[in-house]
């Protein structure tokens, strides 16, 4: 369907998904940082809890990136070049030989 342009399409879709998911991940990490100290009240080491929770969140983002990339690649539709119309030919300006 895309021919030689397919690697470019895949690259752009993957970069878009990674960008979106990474921003969400950083926001979730900030929220985790704000509340991790509460685990000390439960006699748990906040640093170990943070590391474990952050790693779990990272694994989730990786699987979400794979799933979202596949979904979006299957939904990509190639744009068709517009056929020249009479209105486009008239708006070509002084270079249009029909207007001279």
Secondary structure, DSSP 8 states (H G I E B T S, - for coil): --GGGHHHHHHHHHHHHHHHHHHHHHHHHHHHHHHGGGGGGGT--HHHHHHHHHHHHHHHHHHHHHHHHHHHHHH----------HHHHHTTGGG-GGG-
